[in-house]
Amino acid sequence: MERIGIVVFPGSNCDRDVHRALNHDLKIPADLVWHANSKLSSYDSFVIPGGFSYGDHLRAGAIAAHTPAVEELKKKANKGRMILGICNGFQILVECGLLPGALVTNKSLCFICGWTNIRVETNTTAFTSLLSLGQTIKIPIAHGQGRYIVDKQILASISKKNQVVFRYCQNNPNGSTDSIAAVCNEDRNVMGIMPHPERVPAFGIGHEASLIFRSLWDHLTG
């Protein structure tokens, strides 16, 4: 039976949130997998959770991005396996080159925590297939280095290829380029998202965000 591996690094702190959301709230089988565990290779799909891997030394996600675990994930991604990076997981995916762009300190220079709204820009990924194009989702955010930036050339490229998956609605809480909240790779099997869909089930509101995980599971089991 398909199971999702939740990759845990030193400093991850949203791993149990993801584990509970998947197993308890959404009934999607998932395991916590320590990054150095040889069992990592036995999983075909992964979630990289939020937190502060390796204490955010150098840059957020920079050290984790150069570990043997991420090298394994890159091989999996190149074979078409699904990888979802949330917050710090997004930072790791950018730092290791699986996703374009960079994530830097919020424009306000402050850590932000609260609720925001994001809009579905494409529903042709494994993470958004159960969502409607243009649908608005209420979702929590909590980050200090969540400002997604790209230059004009990369922005034009990812926009043309429909790699922008979600944008912030109305306000742009961290100052991201073009209000981008999530992007995917060209093959559409790797996505990084800054807001926290795993925190939604515990609040019992904004349930549409759970469809990100349900879309992934539908893809894996369909």
C-alpha positions in Angstrom: 0.0 0.0 0.0 1.2 3.5 -0.9 2.5 5.5 2.1 3.9 9.0 2.2 7.3 9.7 3.8 7.5 12.8 6.0 11.2 13.7 6.0 12.5 14.9 9.3 15.7 17.0 9.6 17.3 18.4 12.8 15.2 21.5 13.6 12.0 20.4 11.8 9.1 21.3 14.0 6.0 20.9 11.8 6.6 17.2 11.1 4.1 16.0 13.7 1.5 18.5 12.4 1.8 16.9 8.9 1.8 13.4 10.4 -1.4 14.1 12.4 -3.1 15.9 9.5 -2.5 13.0 7.1 -3.0 10.0 9.4 -5.6 11.2 11.9 -7.6 13.9 10.1 -7.4 12.9 6.5 -6.8 9.1 6.9 -3.9 9.2 4.5 -1.1 6.8 5.6 2.2 8.5 6.3 5.3 7.9 8.3 7.9 10.2 9.9 11.3 9.3 8.4 14.5 10.6 9.9 16.6 12.1 7.1 19.5 9.7 7.7 17.3 6.6 7.8 18.0 4.1 5.0 14.3 3.5 4.8 14.0 6.8 3.0 14.6 5.0 -0.3 11.6 2.7 0.2 9.1 5.6 -0.2 8.0 7.0 -3.6 6.3 10.2 -2.4 7.4 12.7 0.3 6.4 15.8 2.3 9.2 18.0 3.6 7.7 19.8 6.6 8.3 23.3 8.0 10.6 24.3 10.8 14.1 25.5 11.0 16.3 22.7 9.6 19.8 22.9 11.0 18.8 26.1 12.8 18.6 28.0 9.5 22.4 28.5 9.6 23.8 30.0 6.4 20.3 30.4 4.9 17.0 28.8 5.6 17.1 25.3 4.1 20.7 25.7 2.8 22.4 22.9 4.9 19.5 20.4 4.5 19.7 21.0 0.7 23.1 19.5 0.6 22.5 16.3 2.6 22.4 12.8 1.3 18.7 12.7 2.0 18.0 15.5 -0.4 20.2 14.0 -3.0 18.0 10.9 -2.8 14.9 13.1 -3.1 16.3 14.7 -6.2 16.8 11.3 -7.8 13.2 10.5 -6.8 11.9 13.7 -8.3 13.8 13.1 -11.6 11.9 9.8 -11.8 8.6 11.5 -11.5 7.9 10.9 -7.8 5.8 13.4 -5.9 7.5 15.8 -3.4 5.7 18.6 -1.5 7.7 21.1 0.5 5.9 23.2 3.0 7.5 26.4 4.4 11.0 25.3 5.3 10.5 22.4 2.9 9.9 25.0 0.2 13.1 26.7 1.1 15.0 23.3 0.9 13.5 22.6 -2.5 14.6 26.0 -3.8 18.1 25.7 -2.2 18.7 22.3 -3.8 17.6 23.4 -7.3 14.4 21.4 -7.6 12.4 24.6 -7.8 13.4 28.0 -9.3 13.9 31.3 -7.4 14.9 32.1 -3.9 13.3 32.7 -0.5 14.5 35.6 1.6 13.5 37.6 4.7 10.0 39.0 4.6 9.7 42.6 3.3 8.6 43.7 6.8 11.7 42.2 8.3 9.4 40.6 10.8 8.2 37.0 11.5 4.5 36.9 10.4 1.9 34.5 11.7 -1.8 34.5 11.0 -4.4 33.7 8.3 -4.3 34.7 4.7 -6.1 33.8 1.4 -4.5 32.2 -1.6 -5.9 31.7 -5.1 -5.5 28.6 -7.3 -3.6 29.6 -10.4 -3.3 26.1 -11.9 -5.1 22.8 -11.1 -3.1 20.7 -13.4 -0.6 19.5 -10.8 -0.8 16.4 -8.6 -1.3 18.8 -5.6 -4.2 20.8 -7.0 -6.3 18.5 -9.2 -9.3 18.5 -6.7 -9.3 22.3 -6.6 -11.0 24.7 -9.0 -9.0 27.2 -11.1 -9.4 30.6 -9.4 -10.7 29.1 -6.2 -9.7 31.0 -3.0 -8.5 29.2 0.0 -8.1 30.4 3.6 -4.9 29.1 5.1 -2.4 29.9 7.9 1.1 31.4 7.4 4.0 31.4 9.8 7.4 32.4 8.5 10.3 34.9 8.7 11.9 34.1 5.4 9.0 33.5 3.2 9.4 36.2 0.6 9.7 34.4 -2.8 11.8 36.3 -5.3 12.7 35.7 -9.0 14.0 37.9 -11.7 11.9 39.1 -14.6 13.3 36.4 -16.9 12.4 33.5 -14.5 9.1 35.1 -13.7 8.2 35.2 -17.4 9.2 31.6 -17.8 7.3 30.1 -14.8 4.3 32.2 -15.7 4.3 31.0 -19.3 4.7 27.3 -18.2 2.0 27.6 -15.5 4.4 26.8 -12.7 2.8 29.4 -10.4 0.4 27.3 -8.4 -0.9 29.7 -5.8 -0.9 33.5 -5.4 -1.8 35.5 -2.3 -5.1 37.4 -2.7 -5.6 41.0 -1.9 -2.6 41.5 0.4 0.9 40.2 -0.2 1.9 39.4 3.4 5.7 38.9 2.8 6.3 40.9 -0.3 6.8 37.9 -2.7 7.4 38.6 -6.4 4.0 38.8 -8.2 2.3 37.7 -4.9 3.5 34.1 -5.5 2.7 31.7 -2.6 3.6 28.4 -4.3 5.4 27.1 -7.4 6.0 23.7 -9.0 8.7 22.4 -11.3 8.2 22.0 -15.1 7.2 18.3 -14.7 4.6 19.3 -12.1 5.6 16.6 -9.6 7.4 18.9 -7.1 5.7 21.8 -5.4 6.8 24.2 -2.7 4.2 26.2 -0.8 4.9 28.8 1.9 1.5 28.7 3.8 0.8 25.7 6.0 -2.0 23.4 4.7 -1.2 20.8 7.4 -2.5 23.2 10.1 -6.0 23.6 8.7 -7.6 20.3 9.8 -6.8 21.1 13.5 -8.6 24.4 13.3 -11.7 22.8 11.6 -11.9 25.7 9.1 -10.5 26.5 5.7 -11.0 22.8 4.8 -10.3 23.5 1.2 -6.6 23.6 2.0 -6.8 19.9 2.9 -7.5 19.3 -0.8 -3.8 19.8 -1.5 -3.1 16.6 0.4 -6.2 14.9 -0.9 -5.2 15.7 -4.5 -1.8 14.2 -3.8 -3.3 11.1 -2.4 -5.8 10.8 -5.2 -2.9 11.0 -7.7 -0.9 8.3 -5.9 -3.8 5.9 -5.5 -5.7 6.7 -8.8 
